């Protein structure tokens, strides 16, 4: 054991001496890879061993020791200590050093997620994992393996705002298909939690239309939510998938989502009583999918759509008339819906509380204020930037001999592989 301990002490000394320059770091990385097994088999290496290293200066070496120390099963009693050590390392570590062993860094970050989930304290992992995403990410256009884990923690902790902070980036580079599907699915749920249905629709759409050889569990669940979000956002649903969707999705998604297809078709017909009856009939299915709350929002949106139609026909209406025309229980419920629609900017109206009359108004926005111009300019600039990025990617691929050779050999095989589950319950929520 003395020889092994001397070896570990020598490794620590090397870490302390070779962490200053990029040239030395390369040599240190080779040394650490060679010494990893001896570190792993030394039973005297404990968390206290890390006290000999500075996580901000010796990040690469610290990472190797931390990976070994946290790789085994962790009891619930020790989960808190392990989570604290990993969190502190994430906050302090040097991004340049940890990227030399990014797979190990991702592994310990996933262990942090597992430990805070074991402690039923997902909030504890939100801030560290956001920092981890930023440190491991070479470009904001690149999806990392930590994006889905961070978004999952945000969902569990109901930190929707924190999760939304990474969803504004235009992702153009993906390493693993599963990471992309989970990013879109969890991201869509984050946006639903914030009532940002336009962005939710975009993300869920990307999950549904992404290439796949077989319909996977994530795409299936995303499609169910995509149908409901489409109803809330657009007031209509089309059962026809876009042509860019994979053959597997085109052939199978509808038959796997019958209760949702029926809901969309019934919604399109505009009958409130029929829609509510269908929801009651399929409520066990919606509840099992954890979509009942979103279904109820879709039903509520149909009331609002029907009220919106009234604004195109009438200048004034009583709250009682509105309740009768859209099949609400009473004038109070009609007032509640109208007030919510005014607050959300869906309609422009004034309610006379004295006589219970509603006067519908024209949209006062002239789209010429400085704020509106700034918004429009921002959208235009983002579109221009995205177009340039896509053109650059297209040019790069068109000149890549490896890509061209693969396309020539496998012209018909354009879908991702079936390397993840096809059963909805298999991926963690």
BADOMAR-645009 format. One line per field, with one value per residue (C-alpha): residue number from 0; residue in one letter; x, y, z. Coordinates in steps of 0.05 Angstrom, whole numbers, plus 5000, padded with zeros to 4 digits. Example, Ala and Ser with C-alpha at 12.3 -4.5 7.8 and 13.67 -1.06 7.14 Angstrom:
2
num	[0,1];
residu	[a,s];
px	[5246,5273];
py	[4910,4979];
pz	[5156,5143];
//
This chain:
429
num	[0,1,2,3,4,5,6,7,8,9,10,11,12,13,14,15,16,17,18,19,20,21,22,23,24,25,26,27,28,29,30,31,32,33,34,35,36,37,38,39,40,41,42,43,44,45,46,47,48,49,50,51,52,53,54,55,56,57,58,59,60,61,62,63,64,65,66,67,68,69,70,71,72,73,74,75,76,77,78,79,80,81,82,83,84,85,86,87,88,89,90,91,92,93,94,95,96,97,98,99,100,101,102,103,104,105,106,107,108,109,110,111,112,113,114,115,116,117,118,119,120,121,122,123,124,125,126,127,128,129,130,131,132,133,134,135,136,137,138,139,140,141,142,143,144,145,146,147,148,149,150,151,152,153,154,155,156,157,158,159,160,161,162,163,164,165,166,167,168,169,170,171,172,173,174,175,176,177,178,179,180,181,182,183,184,185,186,187,188,189,190,191,192,193,194,195,196,197,198,199,200,201,202,203,204,205,206,207,208,209,210,211,212,213,214,215,216,217,218,219,220,221,222,223,224,225,226,227,228,229,230,231,232,233,234,235,236,237,238,239,240,241,242,243,244,245,246,247,248,249,250,251,252,253,254,255,256,257,258,259,260,261,262,263,264,265,266,267,268,269,270,271,272,273,274,275,276,277,278,279,280,281,282,283,284,285,286,287,288,289,290,291,292,293,294,295,296,297,298,299,300,301,302,303,304,305,306,307,308,309,310,311,312,313,314,315,316,317,318,319,320,321,322,323,324,325,326,327,328,329,330,331,332,333,334,335,336,337,338,339,340,341,342,343,344,345,346,347,348,349,350,351,352,353,354,355,356,357,358,359,360,361,362,363,364,365,366,367,368,369,370,371,372,373,374,375,376,377,378,379,380,381,382,383,384,385,386,387,388,389,390,391,392,393,394,395,396,397,398,399,400,401,402,403,404,405,406,407,408,409,410,411,412,413,414,415,416,417,418,419,420,421,422,423,424,425,426,427,428];
residu	[x,x,x,x,x,x,x,x,x,x,x,x,x,x,x,x,x,x,x,x,x,x,x,x,x,x,x,x,x,x,x,x,x,x,x,x,x,x,x,x,x,x,x,x,x,x,x,x,x,x,x,x,x,x,x,x,x,x,x,x,x,x,x,x,x,x,x,x,x,x,x,x,x,x,x,x,x,x,x,x,x,x,x,x,x,x,x,x,x,x,x,x,x,x,x,x,x,x,x,x,x,x,x,x,x,x,x,x,x,x,x,x,x,x,x,x,x,x,x,x,x,x,x,x,x,x,x,x,x,x,x,x,x,x,x,x,x,x,x,x,x,x,x,x,x,x,x,x,x,x,x,x,x,x,x,x,x,x,x,x,x,x,x,x,x,x,x,x,x,x,x,x,x,x,x,x,x,x,x,x,x,x,x,x,x,x,x,x,x,x,x,x,x,x,x,x,x,x,x,x,x,x,x,x,x,x,x,x,x,x,x,x,x,x,x,x,x,x,x,x,x,x,x,x,x,x,x,x,x,x,x,x,x,x,x,x,x,x,x,x,x,x,x,x,x,x,x,x,x,x,x,x,x,x,x,x,x,x,x,x,x,x,x,x,x,x,x,x,x,x,x,x,x,x,x,x,x,x,x,x,x,x,x,x,x,x,x,x,x,x,x,x,x,x,x,x,x,x,x,x,x,x,x,x,x,x,x,x,x,x,x,x,x,x,x,x,x,x,x,x,x,x,x,x,x,x,x,x,x,x,x,x,x,x,x,x,x,x,x,x,x,x,x,x,x,x,x,x,x,x,x,x,x,x,x,x,x,x,x,x,x,x,x,x,x,x,x,x,x,x,x,x,x,x,x,x,x,x,x,x,x,x,x,x,x,x,x,x,x,x,x,x,x,x,x,x,x,x,x,x,x,x,x,x,x,x,x,x,x,x,x,x,x,x,x,x,x,x,x,x,x,x,x,x,x,x,x,x,x];
px	[5000,5059,5080,5010,5004,5071,5044,4982,5024,5067,5004,4982,5051,5048,4979,5006,5065,5034,4969,4996,5004,4967,5030,5038,4964,4969,5025,4986,4925,4966,4995,4926,4898,4956,4949,4873,4871,4920,4879,4815,4844,4873,4825,4859,4839,4780,4744,4795,4848,4818,4840,4910,4885,4856,4794,4804,4879,4883,4815,4836,4870,4815,4765,4800,4801,4729,4707,4738,4711,4639,4634,4607,4538,4525,4481,4426,4466,4527,4488,4486,4562,4576,4528,4562,4632,4611,4573,4633,4678,4630,4629,4705,4734,4769,4728,4790,4817,4752,4739,4801,4762,4691,4661,4685,4658,4591,4591,4601,4549,4499,4517,4500,4432,4422,4441,4397,4339,4354,4349,4283,4316,4322,4328,4396,4423,4394,4446,4507,4482,4469,4542,4563,4526,4560,4629,4626,4592,4643,4590,4519,4499,4521,4476,4512,4495,4479,4423,4369,4392,4390,4320,4295,4318,4285,4220,4224,4240,4189,4245,4216,4250,4319,4304,4278,4345,4380,4323,4333,4397,4390,4418,4453,4502,4480,4523,4471,4400,4371,4399,4363,4297,4300,4322,4261,4213,4236,4244,4173,4148,4187,4154,4086,4099,4113,4053,4102,4063,4096,4164,4135,4104,4170,4208,4156,4150,4225,4220,4162,4195,4267,4294,4280,4282,4228,4179,4213,4181,4202,4175,4109,4100,4121,4068,4013,4033,4044,3971,3947,3993,3971,3899,3916,3961,3926,3856,3860,3894,3916,3924,3971,4044,4091,4129,4195,4173,4205,4169,4164,4129,4082,4061,4055,4044,3970,3952,3990,3954,3881,3852,3890,3872,3799,3806,3837,3783,3727,3759,3760,3685,3676,3625,3638,3591,3618,3690,3677,3642,3703,3750,3709,3709,3785,3804,3839,3884,3901,3913,3959,3999,4001,3967,3900,3918,3939,3876,3835,3873,3856,3782,3786,3819,3759,3714,3762,3763,3688,3688,3739,3692,3639,3684,3682,3606,3586,3607,3572,3544,3520,3559,3496,3492,3565,3554,3495,3529,3592,3557,3587,3550,3535,3554,3607,3645,3638,3667,3726,3743,3736,3780,3833,3832,3839,3898,3931,3921,3876,3820,3810,3747,3715,3668,3614,3605,3540,3499,3542,3556,3620,3643,3694,3748,3798,3871,3904,3974,3998,4063,4105,4131,4205,4193,4157,4211,4264,4226,4218,4292,4312,4270,4299,4371,4360,4332,4391,4440,4406,4405,4480,4494,4453,4488,4556,4537,4511,4575,4618,4580,4580,4656,4667,4692,4673,4602,4596,4624,4575,4516,4537,4540,4477,4433,4369,4388,4373,4340,4373,4382,4335,4384,4334,4269,4205,4162,4137,4150,4224,4253,4254,4213];
py	[5000,5047,5042,5057,5116,5143,5138,5177,5228,5234,5245,5301,5332,5329,5361,5417,5427,5419,5459,5527,5525,5493,5454,5425,5409,5364,5325,5324,5296,5238,5225,5225,5176,5129,5136,5132,5058,5064,5121,5080,5019,5059,5052,5108,5160,5197,5263,5292,5278,5334,5384,5381,5410,5478,5466,5532,5521,5445,5433,5376,5336,5352,5326,5259,5248,5272,5225,5166,5186,5194,5137,5084,5080,5135,5126,5176,5198,5216,5243,5313,5315,5290,5341,5397,5377,5371,5438,5474,5444,5465,5536,5541,5499,5528,5517,5508,5452,5413,5413,5370,5315,5338,5267,5261,5330,5312,5247,5281,5334,5278,5248,5315,5312,5241,5259,5320,5279,5225,5280,5305,5373,5388,5462,5450,5428,5482,5537,5491,5455,5521,5540,5471,5479,5547,5519,5456,5490,5512,5552,5573,5539,5471,5426,5393,5328,5371,5412,5359,5346,5420,5428,5366,5395,5461,5424,5385,5448,5490,5539,5554,5621,5591,5536,5586,5624,5572,5562,5627,5601,5573,5502,5482,5428,5363,5303,5254,5249,5230,5295,5334,5299,5310,5382,5396,5358,5386,5455,5452,5435,5493,5540,5511,5525,5598,5602,5616,5572,5598,5575,5511,5496,5506,5460,5404,5410,5398,5335,5309,5323,5303,5244,5177,5105,5083,5126,5136,5150,5222,5241,5206,5246,5309,5298,5293,5359,5390,5376,5410,5469,5479,5483,5534,5575,5573,5551,5494,5428,5392,5317,5318,5318,5363,5330,5341,5290,5221,5163,5129,5190,5196,5124,5113,5175,5184,5112,5120,5185,5170,5205,5269,5266,5259,5319,5361,5343,5356,5423,5442,5432,5484,5449,5461,5408,5354,5373,5370,5302,5275,5301,5264,5200,5202,5235,5172,5171,5246,5239,5178,5219,5278,5321,5333,5404,5421,5390,5435,5495,5474,5470,5538,5566,5544,5588,5645,5629,5631,5698,5724,5706,5749,5811,5803,5807,5854,5922,5912,5852,5839,5790,5748,5745,5725,5670,5643,5646,5609,5562,5589,5578,5651,5724,5720,5666,5707,5767,5726,5701,5770,5802,5748,5759,5834,5823,5775,5824,5776,5827,5901,5917,5957,5927,5971,5941,5980,5950,5889,5910,5896,5944,5915,5962,5965,5946,6010,5987,6025,5985,6048,6060,6056,5994,5958,5978,5949,5883,5878,5895,5841,5789,5810,5807,5739,5713,5741,5711,5643,5645,5659,5602,5553,5575,5567,5497,5479,5502,5465,5400,5406,5408,5353,5290,5245,5270,5265,5194,5173,5203,5167,5100,5108,5155,5122,5120,5189,5173,5171,5101,5066,5073,5095,5070,5064,5057,5123,5104,5090,5160,5196,5258];
pz	[5000,5013,4940,4916,4965,4941,4870,4889,4925,4863,4821,4868,4864,4787,4788,4831,4785,4716,4721,4701,4625,4567,4546,4616,4620,4560,4593,4658,4623,4595,4665,4697,4646,4661,4737,4740,4756,4814,4842,4835,4872,4930,4988,5027,4975,5007,4999,5047,4995,4953,5006,4977,4911,4892,4849,4812,4797,4793,4760,4714,4769,4819,4767,4761,4836,4844,4789,4825,4893,4869,4818,4866,4899,4950,5011,5026,5087,5044,4985,5015,5026,4955,4926,4964,4941,4868,4871,4899,4845,4790,4816,4823,4766,4705,4641,4598,4642,4651,4576,4567,4602,4588,4592,4663,4680,4650,4691,4758,4740,4727,4794,4826,4793,4817,4889,4895,4866,4918,4971,4941,4935,4860,4872,4903,4835,4791,4799,4796,4733,4698,4712,4689,4622,4611,4628,4586,4526,4474,4436,4452,4387,4414,4454,4512,4548,4610,4578,4589,4661,4678,4647,4684,4750,4734,4720,4785,4825,4786,4768,4700,4693,4704,4653,4602,4606,4562,4513,4474,4440,4370,4375,4311,4335,4368,4388,4414,4386,4455,4485,4430,4440,4516,4508,4464,4508,4575,4543,4517,4587,4616,4566,4582,4655,4637,4589,4532,4484,4420,4442,4472,4404,4368,4415,4416,4340,4335,4377,4335,4268,4284,4246,4279,4255,4304,4343,4410,4477,4480,4412,4429,4493,4457,4404,4456,4486,4418,4400,4464,4457,4385,4408,4462,4417,4350,4366,4316,4303,4240,4244,4184,4204,4164,4107,4143,4196,4191,4159,4227,4256,4196,4201,4276,4318,4303,4321,4387,4406,4389,4451,4432,4358,4378,4424,4369,4319,4369,4386,4312,4309,4364,4407,4481,4508,4461,4479,4553,4546,4508,4563,4615,4574,4565,4631,4657,4596,4602,4676,4666,4616,4666,4614,4647,4669,4598,4570,4616,4590,4519,4537,4569,4507,4465,4508,4493,4418,4416,4453,4403,4346,4379,4375,4299,4297,4354,4381,4448,4485,4555,4598,4602,4526,4521,4573,4534,4466,4488,4537,4602,4667,4682,4671,4726,4688,4624,4659,4685,4615,4583,4637,4627,4551,4560,4607,4558,4500,4462,4457,4470,4508,4564,4616,4646,4715,4727,4670,4655,4583,4545,4490,4441,4416,4359,4371,4396,4376,4314,4310,4303,4374,4389,4432,4375,4325,4372,4377,4302,4292,4342,4306,4238,4264,4295,4230,4190,4239,4236,4160,4158,4206,4165,4100,4132,4156,4087,4053,4104,4094,4018,4019,4072,4036,4095,4094,4019,4020,4074,4037,3974,4010,4053,4013,4038,4112,4137,4205,4273,4301,4349,4406,4459,4487,4449,4511,4542,4614,4605,4607,4674,4686];
//
